């Protein structure tokens, strides 16, 4: 991997390719099928964007297959670095032999500490098991788009529950849960939260969108129950602001 490479640099380079080829987010959406808001979020970071999104967009705007392949290889390298386990520190790792010998008193103290830690851990497990599960939360849908420097208008298409936490799920096979379409003011019962694709409720192509206080960007999705009991996912950017932030719900 190149010295100094990072997820943030990867996103910035992706943005620069679009600018060099004079491709707007809207045009990239038309060519690749990925949503313009999702593409825009992929150029900002700070985390690594979806590898398929980057590959599809770059291929759609005319990069050669071998160049697209290099972008995918770079993504793999960055992801491996991000998920690599830390290098053990011999000074901190008790499994690494110490040069100095332990006296019997030191061993006894260490054994007592181990017993104490085990006892505390067991007590914590009992306490956590006795705690009631976090309650489900009723959340209110805000199916609106932030436009310009202050507008917030109802979207032309409804929100819905999805089988996967991804944007534009309705365009993918077996992704949108039929019959869960809703507009602003509708409610779902949220039961859990998870991290999914970064999504925004803002029209990033509109003028002065960066000043709009209603614009939201998030990777948090909630698992929610439809009235008929089916469970699917909805991005928190399509919920009223009071129902964002995970609500203390357990992981899905």
C-alpha positions in Angstrom: 0.0 0.0 0.0 1.3 3.5 -0.8 2.8 5.4 2.1 0.2 7.7 3.7 -2.8 6.0 2.1 -6.0 6.0 4.1 -9.8 5.7 3.8 -10.0 9.6 3.7 -7.5 9.8 0.9 -9.3 7.0 -1.0 -12.6 9.0 -0.8 -10.9 12.2 -1.8 -9.3 10.5 -4.8 -12.7 9.1 -5.8 -14.1 12.6 -5.7 -11.2 14.0 -7.7 -11.8 11.4 -10.5 -15.4 12.6 -10.8 -14.3 16.2 -10.9 -11.6 15.6 -13.5 -14.1 14.0 -15.8 -16.7 16.7 -15.0 -19.3 14.1 -13.8 -21.9 15.4 -11.4 -23.4 13.2 -8.7 -26.7 13.2 -10.6 -24.9 12.1 -13.8 -23.1 9.4 -11.9 -26.4 8.2 -10.7 -27.8 8.0 -14.2 -24.8 6.1 -15.5 -24.2 3.6 -12.6 -27.7 3.1 -11.0 -26.4 4.1 -7.5 -28.2 7.0 -5.8 -26.5 10.4 -6.1 -26.7 11.0 -2.3 -24.9 7.7 -1.7 -22.3 8.5 -4.2 -21.8 11.9 -2.7 -21.4 10.4 0.8 -18.8 8.0 -0.6 -16.6 11.0 -1.6 -16.6 12.5 1.9 -15.5 9.6 4.1 -14.3 9.3 6.8 -14.7 5.6 6.4 -14.2 3.4 3.4 -17.1 3.6 1.0 -18.8 0.6 -0.6 -16.4 -1.1 -2.9 -19.1 -2.1 -5.4 -20.3 1.5 -5.5 -16.9 2.9 -6.4 -16.2 0.2 -8.9 -19.6 0.6 -10.6 -19.4 4.3 -10.8 -15.8 4.4 -12.1 -16.6 1.8 -14.7 -19.7 3.7 -15.7 -17.9 7.0 -16.3 -15.3 5.4 -18.5 -12.4 4.2 -16.5 -10.6 1.2 -18.1 -11.3 -2.2 -16.5 -7.7 -2.5 -15.3 -7.9 0.9 -13.6 -11.2 -0.1 -11.9 -9.4 -3.3 -10.8 -6.6 -1.3 -9.2 -9.2 0.8 -7.2 -10.8 -2.5 -5.9 -7.3 -3.8 -5.0 -6.6 -0.6 -3.1 -9.9 -0.9 -1.3 -9.0 -4.5 -0.2 -5.6 -3.3 1.1 -7.1 -0.4 3.1 -9.8 -2.7 4.6 -7.2 -5.3 5.6 -5.2 -2.6 7.4 -8.3 -1.3 9.2 -9.3 -4.7 10.4 -5.8 -6.1 11.2 -5.4 -7.1 14.9 -2.9 -5.0 16.9 0.7 -6.2 17.2 1.2 -7.8 20.6 3.3 -5.7 23.1 5.6 -8.0 25.1 5.6 -5.4 27.9 1.9 -5.7 28.3 1.1 -9.3 27.2 1.1 -11.6 30.2 1.6 -14.6 27.8 5.2 -13.3 26.9 7.8 -14.7 29.3 9.3 -12.2 31.7 13.1 -12.2 32.2 12.8 -11.8 36.0 11.5 -14.7 38.0 8.4 -14.4 40.2 8.6 -14.9 43.9 6.0 -17.1 45.6 4.4 -14.0 47.2 4.0 -12.4 43.7 2.4 -15.6 42.4 0.0 -15.7 45.3 -1.1 -12.0 44.8 -1.6 -12.7 41.1 -3.7 -15.7 41.7 -5.8 -13.7 44.2 -6.4 -11.0 41.6 -7.4 -13.6 39.0 -10.0 -15.0 41.5 -11.3 -11.6 42.2 -11.6 -10.7 38.5 -13.4 -13.9 37.8 -15.8 -13.3 40.7 -16.5 -9.8 39.5 -17.1 -10.9 36.0 -19.6 -13.6 37.2 -21.4 -11.0 39.3 -21.6 -8.7 36.3 -23.1 -11.4 34.1 -25.7 -12.1 36.8 -26.6 -8.4 37.0 -26.8 -8.0 33.2 -28.9 -11.1 32.9 -31.3 -9.7 35.4 -31.8 -6.4 33.7 -34.9 -6.2 31.5 -34.3 -6.0 27.8 -34.5 -2.4 26.4 -38.0 -1.7 25.3 -39.1 -1.3 21.7 -39.6 2.3 20.6 -42.4 3.7 18.4 -40.7 6.0 15.9 -42.2 8.6 13.6 -41.4 8.7 9.8 -40.1 11.9 8.3 -40.2 11.1 4.5 -38.8 14.5 3.5 -35.9 15.8 1.4 -33.7 18.7 2.5 -33.3 21.2 -0.5 -31.3 24.4 -0.7 -30.3 26.3 2.4 -33.5 25.6 4.4 -36.3 23.7 2.6 -37.6 20.4 3.8 -40.2 18.9 1.5 -42.1 15.6 1.2 -40.3 13.1 -1.0 -42.0 12.1 -4.2 -41.6 8.5 -3.3 -42.5 6.8 0.0 -40.2 5.4 2.7 -40.4 1.6 3.3 -38.9 -1.2 5.2 -36.0 -3.1 3.5 -34.6 -6.6 4.0 -31.0 -5.1 3.8 -29.7 -1.7 5.2 -28.8 -0.3 1.7 -29.9 2.7 -0.2 -32.3 2.5 -3.2 -33.4 -1.0 -2.1 -36.6 -0.7 -4.1 -34.4 -1.0 -7.3 -32.9 -4.3 -6.1 -34.6 -7.7 -6.3 -36.1 -9.1 -3.1 -35.0 -6.1 -1.1 -38.0 -3.9 -0.5 -40.7 -5.4 1.8 -43.9 -5.0 -0.2 -46.8 -3.3 1.6 -44.6 -1.3 4.0 -44.7 2.0 2.1 -45.3 5.0 4.4 -45.3 8.8 4.3 -44.4 11.4 6.9 -46.2 11.0 10.1 -46.6 7.2 9.9 -45.1 5.1 12.7 -43.1 1.9 13.1 -42.1 0.0 16.2 -38.3 -0.1 16.3 -36.7 -3.1 18.0 -33.0 -2.8 17.2 -30.2 -0.8 15.5 -27.3 -1.6 13.2 -24.7 0.0 10.9 -25.5 0.0 7.2 -24.9 2.0 4.1 -24.3 5.7 4.6 -27.4 7.7 3.4 -28.6 11.3 3.4 -32.0 13.0 3.2 -30.4 15.9 1.3 -30.5 16.8 -2.3 -26.7 17.4 -2.6 -27.1 19.0 -6.0 -29.2 21.8 -4.7 -27.7 25.3 -4.1 -26.4 26.0 -0.5 -27.4 22.6 0.7 -24.4 22.7 3.2 -26.3 25.4 5.1 -29.5 23.5 5.4 -30.1 22.6 9.1 -32.5 19.8 8.1 -29.9 17.9 6.1 -28.9 14.6 7.8 -26.3 12.0 7.0 -26.1 8.7 8.8 -25.0 5.0 8.7 -27.4 4.1 11.5 -30.4 2.0 10.5 -33.2 0.7 12.8 -34.9 -2.7 12.6 -38.6 -2.1 12.8 -41.8 -4.0 12.8 -44.5 -3.4 10.3 -48.2 -3.5 11.5 -48.4 -7.1 10.3 -45.4 -8.2 12.3 -42.8 -8.3 9.6 -39.4 -6.8 10.5 -37.2 -4.7 8.1 -34.8 -1.9 8.1 -35.2 1.9 7.7 -32.4 4.6 7.8 -32.7 7.0 10.6 -32.5 10.0 8.2 -36.1 9.1 7.2 -37.2 9.5 10.8 -38.1 12.6 12.7 -35.0 14.1 14.4 -36.2 13.1 17.9 -36.0 9.4 16.9 -32.4 9.4 15.6 -29.2 8.3 17.4 -30.0 4.6 17.9 -32.5 5.3 20.8 -30.5 2.9 23.0 -31.9 -0.1 21.2 -29.9 -3.4 21.1 -27.9 -4.4 18.1 -29.8 -6.3 15.4 
